[in-house]
Amino acid sequence: MRGKVETKPAASEAVSDVAANPNNDDAKAAMQLQLKKLLSEDPALAASISTFWLKARDAGITTTVVGDRAVVAGGNITSSTIITGDQNTVESQAKSQTDD
């Protein structure tokens, strides 16, 4: 969907506005309108998204994310680092494995 949004200046601006001001109701309403327009112009995309959401619902998948920089993840995530925030520096020291 990102590609579709990026090809429409009004939609791209609306998404940027919400990203910059996520609590602004006017920005959210503008983005909602732009997304409705995109989906009405592309029935195949709308059907694909609808199928995705219906499969998730039928599988009992629900997600709630609350708060600035909140993270949600599904499945089995192991040996991973999840970082939020700005201007972070992450260093990793890989562990080598040797066969004995």
C-alpha positions in Angstrom: 0.0 0.0 0.0 3.0 2.3 0.6 3.6 2.5 -3.1 0.1 3.6 -3.8 0.3 6.3 -1.0 3.6 7.6 -2.3 2.2 8.1 -5.8 -0.6 10.4 -4.6 0.8 13.7 -3.2 -2.3 14.4 -1.1 -2.3 10.9 0.4 1.5 11.1 1.1 1.1 14.5 2.8 -1.8 13.2 4.9 0.2 10.2 6.1 3.2 12.5 6.9 0.9 14.8 8.8 -0.4 12.0 11.0 3.1 10.6 11.6 4.2 14.1 12.7 1.0 14.7 14.8 -0.6 11.4 15.7 -3.1 13.0 18.1 -4.4 15.6 15.6 -8.0 14.6 14.7 -8.0 16.8 11.6 -4.8 15.1 10.3 -6.3 11.6 11.0 -9.5 12.5 9.2 -7.6 13.8 6.2 -5.6 10.5 6.1 -8.7 8.5 6.4 -10.3 10.3 3.4 -7.2 9.8 1.3 -7.1 6.1 2.1 -10.7 5.7 1.3 -10.0 7.4 -2.1 -7.1 5.1 -2.8 -9.1 2.0 -2.0 -12.1 3.1 -4.1 -9.7 3.7 -7.0 -8.1 0.2 -6.7 -10.7 -2.5 -6.0 -8.0 -5.3 -6.2 -6.0 -3.6 -3.4 -9.2 -3.1 -1.3 -10.0 -6.8 -1.8 -6.5 -7.9 -0.9 -6.5 -5.9 2.3 -10.0 -7.1 3.2 -8.9 -10.7 2.7 -5.9 -10.1 4.9 -8.0 -8.6 7.7 -10.6 -11.3 7.5 -8.0 -14.1 7.7 -6.4 -12.4 10.7 -9.8 -12.1 12.4 -10.8 -15.7 11.7 -7.4 -16.8 13.1 -8.1 -14.9 16.3 -5.3 -12.5 15.7 -5.7 -9.2 17.5 -3.2 -6.5 18.3 -3.4 -3.5 20.5 -0.5 -1.0 20.6 -0.6 1.9 23.0 1.8 4.7 23.6 4.5 6.5 21.7 7.1 4.2 20.1 5.2 1.1 21.3 6.2 -2.1 19.6 4.0 -5.1 18.7 5.4 -8.4 17.4 3.9 -11.7 16.6 5.2 -15.2 16.3 8.3 -16.6 17.9 11.0 -13.9 18.2 14.2 -15.0 19.7 17.7 -13.6 19.9 16.5 -10.2 18.7 16.9 -6.7 19.8 13.9 -4.3 19.5 14.8 -0.6 19.8 12.6 2.4 19.7 13.6 6.1 19.9 15.7 8.5 18.0 19.4 8.6 17.3 20.1 5.3 18.9 23.4 3.5 18.3 23.4 -0.3 18.5 26.5 -2.4 18.6 26.4 -6.1 18.4 29.1 -8.6 19.2 28.4 -11.8 17.3 29.1 -15.0 19.1 31.0 -17.6 17.2 30.0 -21.2 17.3 32.6 -23.9 16.9 31.9 -27.6 16.4 33.9 -29.8 18.8 
